[in-house]
Amino acid sequence: MKLLLAWLLDLLLGDPAWLPHPVVAFGKWISFWEHRLNKGLHRKLKGALFALASIFFVFLLTWVIFHCLIPIDALKDSAPLAFWRGVAGEALSILLIFFCLAGHTLRREVRDVFLALDRSLDDGRRQVARIVGRDTAQLSAQEVRTAALETLAENLSDGVIAPLFWYALAGVPGMLTYKMINTLDSMIGYRTERYKDFGCWAARIDDVANFIPARLTALLMIISYQMMRLFGKITSTDRYQLSPYKLITFVCSNGRKHASPNSGYPEAALAGILNCQFGGTHDYFGEAVVKPYIGNNPRALTNADLHTSLRVCFLAEFLSVTLLVLSALVI
């Protein structure tokens, strides 16, 4: 029930700017220490210790809160103080799960990129810069659309499926700890000159944390797409339709091409669904980073591709939440 309420809150509110967000606090923590530690000698060692300490601290703090200070089991206690401590635990659980889910905000931001691009190329570049790490000043309209859809696929895993996966394994502490891992990777897990040593451990830990969720995300996307085909929710613009077997084969062969051991799988799933091409060389912090191509059809992306992508990703999210809620009810 907590998960369902938190997910409904995310659908209704997204990430309100007025509400303090733990991931913002994570980002400030990482930025503060990165500027102080990422210099001089032993950067890899300092980065490893910093990443491990940050991850352990978040898990320990959250575990202590929910198991010692405001245990949820206190709801079963008839004593007024214990009962209200339990209520506080339930409310905090819902709030933190809500904070850890980013499906609504992700879909809105990607949609806004396409809307901005309809106004002008400069507007599209500025809008996509909000959700990607690459330099956007020189991107073409096609590259802006490609970047937005790549981000949609990758962050369906990072922002929705992976948090749900870790919630299923380790509850709210596991979910919040994953968000710290993912924030570390998104801020310092780059292979640029500045971050390649200090962020090395952060990137590798994120690879481990996302290994199963990324592949699960790709599978959920394929199932969602086939469900859309079954119920006639594929538009006339979707003129290229792979069978489930061929789509899975496409994902397996193309997913491993990505520089990341995980990001390629959801991206390959969406590239196969849309019959398009992702990847290529892009600049990050002024340095060119080569990414192999995923897919072999460099066709122009359209607003129809956006609508198909948003539907696939929302249905994948819906399926994952539904499965977890039903599992909890059965257990």
N, C-alpha and C positions, 0 to 999 in steps of 0.2 A: 504493500500500500504506500509506503514511504517513497519508493521509486516512482510509482505511478503519479503521485502528487507532485513530486519534483519535476518529472518530465512534462506534466501539464503546465506547471509554472514556466518552464523553459519555452514551451509552445506559445504561451500567452505573453511573456515578458522579454524573452531573450536575455541579454545582459544589460540591464538598465544602468546608464552612466552614473546615476545618483547613488547607486548601491555599492558600498565598498566590496571589492572582489579579492579573494585570496590569491588568485593568479597574478593580480597587479602587485600585491605585496611580495609574492615570489620574485617577480621581475625586478622590483626595487632592491630586494636582498641580493639577487645575483649580480645586478649592475654595480651595487656598492662594493662588493668583494672582488668582482672581476677587475675593477679599476685599480684596486690595491694589491692584488695578488698576481695578476697577469703581466709580470715584468721581471726582469732580472733572470737569475738562474733557476733551474728546477721547476720550470713552468708545468711540465706534465705531472710531476709529483704534487705540486700545489693544487693543480686542477682536479686531480683524482681525490685528494683528501677533502677538498671543498665540496665536490659533488657528493661524495659518500656521506659526509657530515650533514649536508643539507637534507639529503633524502632520509637519513636515519632520524634526524631531528623532527621532520614533519610527521613521519610515521609514529614515533614515540609520543610526541605531543598529542596527536589525535587519539592514539590508543589510550593514553592516560585520561584524557577528557571523557571518553565514552565508557571506560571500564572502571574508573575510580571516582571522578568528580560528579558526573551526571549519568550513571548507568541506566540504560533503557529498561532493564529488568525492574527498576524501582516502581514502574507503573503497576506492578502486581502487589506492591506493598500498600497496606491500608493506611499507614501513617501519612498524614497530610504532607509533611516535608518531603518524605521519600517519593510520594506520588508526583509532586510538582517538579522534583528533580527529574523524574522519568519523563514528564511532559516536556521539560526543557531539552532533554536528550533527543526526544522524537523530533521536536521542532528544529533543533540544530542539525540533526541528520538530514532532514528534508532540505534545509537551506544549503548545506554543503553539497549534497547530491545535485541540487539545482545549479550551483556554481560550477560544478564539474562537467555539466552537459552544455554543449555549444552548438547543437544542431540548428536551432532557429536563427541564431546570429550568423552562423556560417552561410546558411541559405540566403539570408537577407543581404549579406555583404557581397556574395557572388552575383546575385540578381542586380544589385546596385552597380556593379561594374559594367554589366551589359547595358543598363539604362544610361549610365554616364557616357558610355561609348557611343550610344545613339545620339547624344548631344554633340560630342566632339572627341577627337583622339586625345587631346590634352586632359579632358575630364576623365576619360577612361584610364589613362596612365596614372593620374592622381588617385583615383578610386582603387585601382588594383594594388597600388603601393601600400594600402592599408592592410592587405592580407597576404602579401608575398614578401620574401626576403631579398629577392633579386632587385637589381637596379632597373627602374621602369622608364627612365627619361627618354630612351631611344626605342622603346618597343613599338612595333607596328600594331595595327588594329587586330590582326590575326594573332599576334603574340600576346596581346592583352587578353583576348578571349581564351586562348590556350592556357595562359597562366592562371586565370580564374577557375577554369574547369579542372586543371591539375590540382589546384588547392582544394577545390570542393571534394575531389576523390580522396586525396591524402588526409585531409582534416576530418572527413567522415570517420576515418579510422582513429586519428589522434584525438578528435574532439567529442566523439560519441561512442563508438564501438569499444575502443580500448578502455576508457573509463568504466563502461558497463562491465567489461570483462573482469577488470580488477575489483570492481565492486562485488561481483559474484564470488570471487575468490577470497577477498579479505575485507569486505565491508567498506564502510566509509573511510577508515584509515588507509586501506589499500588504494581506494579511488583517489584520495587527496595526495597520497604519495606519488601515484602515477602522474598527477598534474605537475608536481614539482619536477619529476624526471623529464617530462615533456617540455616544460618551460626551460629547464637547463639546456636541453638539446636545441630548442628554437632560438636561444640567445647566444650560446657559445659553442654549439656543436657543428661548427663549420670547418672546412678544410682550407681556409684562407691562412695567410701568413700570421695574422694576429691570433687566430683561435686554434690552429691545428694541433698545438701541444696542450694548451690549457684546457681546451674543450674536448680533448680526445676521449677521456673516460666518460664524460657526459653523453657523448654521441654513442659510445658502445653500450652503455647501460640502457639508453633509449632503444637501441636496436634489439636488445634482449627483451625489454618490456613490451615491445610492439610486434615481436615475431609472430605469435599466434593471432593477436587481434587484426593485424594487417591482412593476413590470409583469410581470416574469418570475414572481414569486411568485403573482400573481393567475392567470396562465396555468397554472402547475403545480397550483394549487388546483382549477381547473376540470377539468383532466385527471384529477386524483386522484378528484374527485367522480364523474366519468363512469366511471372504472374501478371504483369502488365500486358504482355502479349496474349495470355490466355483470356483475360477479361476485356480485351479490345481497347486498352488504354494507350496503344501505340498509334501515333498520328501518321498521316499519309507521308510526312516528310521522312519517316524512319524506313527508308527503302532498302536498307541493308540489315538483314537480320540473321545472325549466326545461330545455329542450333546450340542447345546447352553444352553438348559435348565439345563442339568446335570452340565455343566461347571459353570453356575451361582450359582447353588446350592452348588457346591464344594467350590466356592469362599466365599459364605456367611457362610458356616459352618467352613471353615478353616481360613478365614481371621481374625476372632476374637480371634484365638488362640495365635496370636503374642503378645508379651509384649507391643508393641506399638499399640494404637487403630487404627492406619492408615497403617503402613508399611505392615501389614499382607495381605491386600487386593490385591495390585499389585503382591506381592510375591505369594499369593495363585493362582492368575490368571495364572502366568507363571508355577507354579508347576502343576496345572491342565492341562495346555496345553502340558507340557513335560512328564506328568505322572512320576514325580520324587518327592523327599522329600527335603524340606528346613528346616532350623532351627537347634536346638540342642544347647548344652552348648559350649560356647567359652570364651576365656580369653580376657578381656579388661583392659588395663593398669595393668596387673598382677593379676586381680581379675576375678574369674569365674562368668559368667553371664549365667543363665539358660534360654533358649528360647524353648518353646514347638515346636514340629515338625509340619510342614505343609505338608500334603500329607503322604501317607503310603507306598510308593514304593522307598526304598533306593537304587535304581539301579545306576550303573555307568553312569556318564554324559560324553558325547562325543562332538567332534567338530560339529557333525550334530545338536546337541541340541543348540550349540552356534548360528549356522546359522539360525535356526528356530526362536530363541529368538530375534536375531538382526532384522530379517524381521518383526516380530510381533511388536516390539517396534518402528521401523521406521514408519511402516504404521499407528500405533496409533498416533504418532507425526504428520504425514502428515494429517490425518483426523482432528485432533484438529486445526491445523493451517488453513486448508481449510475451516472449519466451521466458524472460526472467521473472516477470510477474506471475505467470502460470506455474513456473517451477517453484516459486516461493509458496504459492497457495497449496501445491501438492505436498511439498515437504512439511 
